[in-house]
Amino acid sequence: MALVALGILLLIPRGERTASKQELKSPAPELASASQVSKPRIAKPSPLTTALSTGSILQHAWQGDTNITLIARELLARYLDRHRTNAESLLTAFAVTRDFAYLKSAAAAFPDDPRVQFQVIIQDAFPEQRQEWRDKFRQSMPDNSIVDYLAARDNFKSGNRDQGLADLVNAVAKPDFSDFTRDNLQSLEELYMFSGKSPAEAKGLAFSGVLLPHLLELRRLGKDMAQVQSQYIEAGDAASAERMTEIGMTLGRQLTEGGGCSGVISQMVGFFIQEDLLTQPTPIYSFLGQNPGERLAEIQTQKDAVRSTVRMFDQWLPNASDADLITYFDRVKTFGEPNAIAWLQRQMN
């Protein structure tokens, strides 16, 4: 079968893809934190780039060919110097190399930058200081709910259900949800352009460096919420069960159509979260406005549509012109991947 979603290749770190694809669909053992499994990666010359089309080069890159995606340390040093080793350049160097020295340098030099704060949190760069970095992020971006959702996951995981529930209440009260994906794409594209890649190749290779470990945590949070919902149902507390379902559906919608909908992988995670909360023998909740079974059928149709677009993209990519690749990736940055996929469908029909 084709990929579950195009975004699994584009947005999940290469070393985590096999485990990630399985966990996004079903329960799986806990993965080690990024700080435990990530190792600095060393650039090697690639013989591929002179023999293949841009689209084929990108396929190799997304399938894990680090000879294409890595950048020599000497070039990274020049890139950092050109950007005066600012927060953005250090985060970009970390994304390409997975070398935590760059992230920790960013944390030391720019502790008040919300982009740095967010990467420190999702990469668990300082496990003993997790709460401190969450508080920093909340001060920097008080309306951004994403860290409250991640805090809820941590508290459910540690058995602190009451605090996890409080975190969820805080999260749904905030209007925004941002994970900086599009900003990161732009920074990575600029680095690959600096390294001498063509515009089309640079835009595509940027996807290989985007790090989204938080999507796995949000997937796990959906399972946590479904478990709490089940406990409420068993206890006969219909009001609390409905409230938990509503919170979970809100998170799901953020990922499928809201601020968190940067790629089709986030859409799929949002669909899975909603499914988890609608599979219980539940009544027709007033906020839902329909039978849970009807909503589940809609979700299945939407998932099938995403999988269809994945197959279409895989067929299109190897022979795509550089001009079309540039248009596609620019649309991803500006409007999000679902919009870019819709554009591609129109082009192919």
FINUGU-288729 format. One line per 3 residues: their letters; for each residue x, y, z of C-alpha. Coordinates in Angstrom, 2 decimals, always signed. Last residue first. Layout:
N
A) X Y Z | ...
//
This chain:
349
NMQ) -7.23 +16.89 -14.02 | -3.52 +17.00 -13.16 | -3.31 +20.71 -12.50
RQL) -6.47 +20.72 -10.42 | -5.12 +17.90 -8.29 | -1.86 +19.80 -7.80
WAI) -3.74 +22.85 -6.55 | -5.65 +20.66 -4.05 | -2.31 +19.22 -2.88
ANP) -0.99 +22.74 -2.34 | -4.05 +23.63 -0.28 | -3.59 +20.52 +1.88
EGF) +0.13 +21.38 +2.27 | -0.33 +24.79 +3.84 | -1.24 +28.18 +2.34
TKV) +2.01 +30.11 +2.06 | +4.66 +27.49 +2.75 | +2.83 +24.69 +0.95
RDF) +2.00 +27.02 -1.93 | +5.69 +27.82 -2.35 | +6.36 +24.09 -2.41
YTI) +3.89 +23.49 -5.24 | +4.93 +26.48 -7.33 | +8.61 +25.55 -7.08
LDA) +7.86 +21.94 -7.98 | +5.81 +23.08 -10.97 | +8.67 +25.24 -12.27
DSA) +11.21 +22.47 -11.62 | +9.16 +20.19 -13.83 | +7.54 +17.12 -12.31
NPL) +8.69 +13.76 -13.67 | +9.55 +12.01 -10.41 | +6.85 +13.85 -8.39
WQD) +3.62 +13.13 -10.23 | +3.14 +9.44 -9.44 | +4.02 +9.86 -5.77
FMR) +1.74 +12.90 -5.59 | -1.23 +10.95 -6.97 | -0.66 +8.11 -4.53
VTS) -0.55 +10.60 -1.66 | -3.68 +12.33 -2.99 | -5.56 +9.05 -2.75
RVA) -4.41 +8.57 +0.81 | -5.79 +12.00 +1.69 | -9.14 +11.19 +0.07
DKQ) -9.38 +7.94 +2.00 | -8.76 +9.84 +5.20 | -11.56 +12.29 +4.36
TQI) -14.01 +9.48 +3.61 | -13.09 +7.79 +6.88 | -13.63 +11.06 +8.74
EAL) -17.08 +11.46 +7.20 | -18.01 +7.92 +8.24 | -16.83 +8.65 +11.78
REG) -19.00 +11.79 +11.82 | -22.04 +9.75 +10.87 | -21.26 +7.15 +13.50
PNQ) -20.98 +9.87 +16.13 | -24.58 +10.91 +15.29 | -24.78 +14.57 +14.41
GLF) -24.71 +18.07 +15.92 | -21.38 +17.51 +17.62 | -21.90 +20.16 +20.30
SYI) -25.10 +18.49 +21.48 | -23.49 +15.10 +21.87 | -25.37 +12.28 +20.19
PTP) -24.88 +9.50 +22.72 | -21.65 +7.53 +23.19 | -20.81 +3.87 +22.73
QTL) -17.08 +4.72 +22.45 | -15.67 +5.02 +18.94 | -16.03 +8.79 +18.79
LDE) -13.08 +9.84 +20.94 | -10.49 +7.67 +19.23 | -11.84 +8.68 +15.82
QIF) -11.31 +12.35 +16.58 | -7.69 +11.71 +17.54 | -7.13 +9.64 +14.39
FGV) -8.51 +12.41 +12.17 | -6.27 +15.01 +13.81 | -3.22 +12.78 +13.33
MQS) -4.17 +12.38 +9.67 | -4.47 +16.13 +9.22 | -1.09 +16.69 +10.87
IVG) +0.38 +14.22 +8.36 | -1.34 +16.10 +5.55 | +0.62 +19.21 +6.33
SCG) +0.48 +22.56 +8.09 | -2.91 +22.03 +9.73 | -1.99 +23.16 +13.25
GGE) -3.64 +26.56 +12.89 | -6.98 +25.00 +12.04 | -8.27 +22.49 +9.47
TLQ) -7.17 +18.97 +10.35 | -4.81 +19.67 +13.24 | -6.89 +22.31 +15.00
RGL) -9.93 +20.17 +14.24 | -8.49 +17.25 +16.19 | -7.67 +19.49 +19.14
TMG) -11.26 +20.74 +19.22 | -12.55 +17.17 +18.86 | -10.52 +16.20 +21.90
IET) -11.91 +19.06 +23.96 | -15.46 +18.21 +22.88 | -14.99 +14.56 +23.78
MRE) -13.68 +15.50 +27.22 | -16.70 +17.77 +27.76 | -19.07 +15.03 +26.65
ASA) -17.51 +12.54 +29.04 | -17.71 +15.10 +31.84 | -21.43 +15.60 +31.22
ADG) -22.15 +11.87 +30.88 | -20.68 +10.95 +34.27 | -22.02 +7.39 +34.50
AEI) -18.78 +6.08 +36.00 | -18.16 +3.87 +32.96 | -18.67 +6.88 +30.70
YQS) -16.25 +9.00 +32.72 | -13.63 +6.27 +32.59 | -14.08 +5.94 +28.83
QVQ) -13.53 +9.69 +28.40 | -10.35 +9.44 +30.44 | -9.10 +6.67 +28.13
AMD) -10.07 +8.63 +25.04 | -8.19 +11.64 +26.39 | -5.03 +9.59 +26.88
KGL) -5.38 +8.15 +23.36 | -5.61 +11.66 +21.94 | -2.58 +12.63 +24.02
RRL) -0.64 +9.85 +22.32 | -1.38 +11.39 +18.94 | -0.43 +14.80 +20.36
ELL) +2.89 +13.31 +21.48 | +3.53 +11.85 +18.04 | +2.71 +15.21 +16.49
HPL) +5.17 +16.86 +18.89 | +8.04 +15.03 +17.21 | +7.65 +17.37 +14.23
LVG) +11.12 +18.22 +12.89 | +11.39 +19.85 +9.46 | +14.71 +18.90 +7.89
SFA) +13.58 +16.71 +5.02 | +10.95 +19.25 +4.05 | +13.62 +21.82 +3.24
LGK) +14.89 +19.40 +0.60 | +11.90 +20.28 -1.58 | +12.46 +24.04 -1.52
AEA) +16.20 +23.64 -2.05 | +15.68 +21.26 -4.96 | +13.32 +23.65 -6.75
PSK) +15.54 +26.69 -6.11 | +18.71 +24.88 -7.25 | +21.11 +23.81 -4.51
GSF) +24.27 +25.83 -3.91 | +24.67 +25.56 -0.14 | +23.09 +29.00 +0.35
MYL) +19.99 +27.71 -1.44 | +19.94 +24.79 +0.98 | +20.16 +27.20 +3.92
EEL) +17.42 +29.43 +2.50 | +15.12 +26.45 +2.08 | +15.77 +25.42 +5.66
SQL) +14.78 +28.86 +6.93 | +11.60 +28.94 +4.84 | +10.54 +25.48 +5.96
NDR) +11.12 +26.42 +9.59 | +8.80 +29.41 +9.30 | +6.15 +27.15 +7.77
TFD) +6.42 +24.64 +10.59 | +6.31 +27.21 +13.40 | +4.16 +24.92 +15.62
SFD) +1.18 +27.26 +15.96 | -2.19 +26.90 +17.64 | -4.09 +30.06 +18.51
PKA) -7.37 +30.93 +20.25 | -6.60 +29.84 +23.82 | -9.42 +28.53 +26.02
VAN) -9.03 +25.04 +24.57 | -5.49 +24.82 +25.95 | -6.26 +26.02 +29.48
VLD) -8.98 +23.38 +29.87 | -6.55 +20.78 +28.54 | -3.88 +21.84 +31.04
ALG) -6.40 +21.52 +33.88 | -7.22 +17.99 +32.73 | -3.54 +17.09 +32.76
QDR) -3.21 +18.62 +36.22 | -6.00 +16.38 +37.49 | -4.62 +13.32 +35.74
NGS) -1.14 +13.42 +37.26 | -0.20 +9.85 +36.30 | +3.18 +10.71 +34.73
KFN) +1.89 +10.10 +31.20 | -1.25 +12.11 +31.88 | +0.94 +14.98 +33.08
DRA) +3.25 +14.87 +30.10 | +0.32 +14.74 +27.66 | -1.33 +17.70 +29.38
ALY) +1.92 +19.65 +29.06 | +1.90 +18.93 +25.32 | -1.64 +20.29 +25.02
DVI) -0.64 +23.35 +27.05 | +2.39 +23.80 +24.79 | +0.18 +23.93 +21.70
SND) -2.31 +26.50 +22.98 | -0.71 +29.68 +21.64 | -2.47 +32.74 +23.14
PMS) +0.18 +33.49 +25.77 | +3.04 +33.39 +23.25 | +6.21 +34.65 +24.98
QRF) +4.95 +34.19 +28.53 | +3.55 +30.75 +27.73 | +6.86 +29.84 +26.08
KDR) +8.84 +30.82 +29.16 | +6.49 +28.81 +31.36 | +6.99 +25.77 +29.18
WEQ) +10.75 +26.25 +29.40 | +10.65 +26.29 +33.20 | +8.39 +23.24 +33.28
RQE) +10.77 +21.21 +31.15 | +13.89 +22.13 +33.13 | +15.05 +18.67 +34.25
PFA) +14.50 +17.29 +30.76 | +16.73 +19.93 +29.12 | +16.75 +19.23 +25.36
DQI) +13.35 +17.55 +25.48 | +13.15 +17.90 +21.68 | +9.58 +19.22 +21.88
IVQ) +10.39 +21.64 +24.69 | +13.76 +22.94 +23.46 | +12.24 +23.33 +19.99
FQV) +9.39 +25.42 +21.40 | +11.64 +27.64 +23.47 | +13.89 +28.31 +20.49
RPD) +10.95 +29.35 +18.35 | +9.58 +31.38 +21.27 | +12.79 +33.45 +21.50
DPF) +13.37 +34.38 +25.16 | +16.21 +31.91 +25.78 | +18.26 +33.30 +22.87
AAA) +21.97 +32.78 +23.61 | +21.79 +29.76 +25.91 | +18.85 +28.11 +24.15
ASK) +20.41 +28.70 +20.73 | +23.67 +27.16 +21.90 | +21.68 +24.22 +23.25
LYA) +20.03 +23.74 +19.88 | +23.34 +23.89 +18.02 | +25.03 +21.47 +20.43
FDR) +22.04 +19.16 +20.00 | +23.37 +17.97 +16.64 | +20.38 +16.79 +14.61
TVA) +22.44 +17.91 +11.58 | +19.86 +19.60 +9.34 | +17.37 +20.65 +12.03
FAT) +20.17 +21.74 +14.36 | +21.68 +24.00 +11.70 | +18.24 +25.50 +11.13
LLS) +17.78 +26.15 +14.84 | +21.18 +27.87 +14.95 | +20.33 +29.98 +11.89
EAN) +16.99 +31.11 +13.35 | +18.43 +32.04 +16.73 | +21.21 +34.19 +15.32
TRH) +24.74 +33.01 +14.54 | +25.59 +36.31 +12.85 | +23.55 +35.22 +9.82
RDL) +26.60 +35.14 +7.55 | +28.61 +33.50 +10.32 | +26.02 +30.76 +10.72
YRA) +26.05 +30.08 +6.97 | +29.85 +30.06 +6.91 | +29.93 +27.54 +9.77
LLE) +27.29 +25.44 +8.02 | +29.48 +25.37 +4.92 | +32.45 +24.12 +6.95
RAI) +30.24 +21.58 +8.65 | +29.26 +20.06 +5.31 | +25.53 +19.90 +4.60
LTI) +23.35 +16.81 +4.84 | +20.36 +16.27 +2.60 | +21.71 +14.40 -0.41
NTD) +24.11 +11.98 +1.28 | +21.41 +11.61 +3.91 | +19.41 +9.33 +1.64
GQW) +16.44 +8.66 +3.91 | +13.37 +8.11 +1.76 | +12.71 +11.84 +1.72
AHQ) +16.11 +12.44 +0.12 | +15.70 +9.72 -2.49 | +12.29 +11.09 -3.45
LIS) +13.76 +14.60 -3.62 | +16.43 +13.43 -6.06 | +13.70 +11.82 -8.16
GTS) +11.77 +15.10 -8.31 | +14.90 +17.05 -9.25 | +15.58 +14.65 -12.10
LAT) +18.42 +12.19 -11.63 | +22.00 +11.73 -12.81 | +23.93 +14.72 -11.47
TLP) +22.39 +14.66 -7.99 | +22.89 +10.99 -7.40 | +26.63 +10.69 -6.79
SPK) +26.28 +12.16 -3.30 | +29.17 +13.63 -1.33 | +29.02 +12.88 +2.39
AIR) +27.71 +15.10 +5.18 | +28.00 +13.91 +8.76 | +25.03 +13.47 +11.05
PKS) +25.01 +14.39 +14.73 | +23.18 +11.74 +16.75 | +19.56 +11.73 +17.82
VQS) +18.32 +8.83 +19.96 | +18.40 +10.15 +23.51 | +17.76 +13.81 +22.78
ASA) +14.89 +12.82 +20.52 | +13.18 +11.05 +23.39 | +12.99 +7.28 +23.28
LEP) +9.81 +5.86 +21.82 | +7.04 +4.50 +24.00 | +5.66 +1.20 +22.81
APS) +2.93 +1.33 +20.15 | -0.80 +1.91 +20.03 | -2.28 +2.25 +16.53
KLE) -2.32 +4.42 +13.41 | +0.10 +7.21 +14.32 | +2.14 +4.58 +16.10
QKS) +2.77 +2.55 +12.97 | +3.82 +5.48 +10.81 | +6.05 +6.82 +13.60
ATR) +7.90 +3.57 +14.17 | +8.91 +3.33 +10.52 | +9.56 +7.07 +10.17
EGR) +11.69 +7.72 +13.26 | +15.18 +7.84 +11.78 | +14.05 +10.00 +8.88
PIL) +12.46 +12.72 +10.98 | +8.73 +12.96 +10.23 | +7.71 +15.80 +7.90
LLI) +8.05 +14.83 +4.29 | +7.79 +11.07 +4.32 | +4.98 +10.93 +6.84
GLA) +3.59 +14.09 +5.23 | +2.62 +12.22 +2.08 | +0.15 +10.25 +4.13
VLA) -0.45 +6.59 +4.93 | +2.15 +5.80 +2.31 | +1.11 +3.58 -0.56
M) +0.00 +0.00 +0.00
//
